[in-house]
Amino acid sequence: MSVMRITVLTVPDCPNAPVARERITAALDGREAEVELVEVRDEAEAARWGMTGSPTVLVDGVDPFAVPGAPVSVSCRLYRDEEGRADGAPSGEALRNALAGAKECCEDDLLDPIGRAGRGRRAPVERGLRAVHQAVLRHFAATGSAPSMSDLEAVAAEAGHIAHNVLAELDTEDFLALDAEGRVRAAYPFSAVETPHRVKLGNGVEAWSMCAIDALGIAAMLDQDTRITSSDPVSGHPVTVSFTSGTARWEPEGAVVFVGRRPGRGPAADLCCDALNFFADPSTAETWARRHPDIPGRITSQAEAVALATQTFGPLLAED
């Protein structure tokens, strides 16, 4: 199980930030966690983090004290303790309950299919797996479409194998997905068929992406500027994310990502890709979650979604 991450979002010189941090330390009671204090200086930055006042506490990227419909804000935030009294930071009891809930959540990691249960998405060198996998990704990046078997034969042969066998193993291990005819239908983060997420690369090529997290990871994987065009599945409102020199600009500024997965075992393409979507604001993400009670998940901030995507897809084309 991964170490819990606690982020305290605060405006500069907020008098309640040290109080929140002190109560977090007490609530942890010796439990291991990464605690970080982040200063937020304007509303655009607050929107990226999902901050609705100072201080805002995120547990693994989620605000456990979020009030539905609360706007992005860099003003002081008020909390209510167990007696209903106003306070400038969550109470110790509220924090203990929130951290206990986070422990239960992390026992069954919703993000496992994205990162292959902690094994990562970078294929091993053995049996030509990495060489062919990287050739598939580069073909998508150069053309926007999947390679044919013949496109991969030379790369597989150089490793002493045939493309059909290498692709079959990559499919079994969920580095990519094949259709019934053995053709590449997905090579995370790319899709060979239309999805709600279109990505324009810095080289001018346009490609479909499997999900919101996959789309966010393409800029880091290719070290290119990208522009993602998607839409909120509840409201239909357009959502765009533009990466310029590694910096993401979201429209609308309050957009978020819902990360969900269906129970059971199987490839990411079947378990979670259609349950990882962009939403124009947290309220529509909450609506979607209520409409799909069979899909456990949570809302992630812009910063957490980009970090997850970069961690997952950034290394895929790195030199050996």
Buried (B, 14 or more C-beta within 10 A) or exposed (E): EEEBBBBBBBBEEBEBBBBBBEBBBEBBEEEEBEBEBBBBEEBEBBBBBBBBBBBBBBBBBBBBBBEEEBEBBBEEBEBEBEEEEEBBBBBBEBBBBBBEEBEEBBEEBBBBBBBBEEEBBBBBEEBBBBBBBBBBBBBBBEEBBBBEBEBBBEBBEEBEBBBEEBBEBBBEBBBBBBEEEEEBBBBBBBBBEEBBBBBBBBEEBEBBBBBBBBBBBBBBBBEBBBBBBBBBBBBEBBBBBBBEEEEBBBEBBBBBBBBBBBEEEEBBBBBBBBBBBBBBBBBBBBBBBEEBEEBBBBBBBBBBBBBBBBBBBBEBBEEE
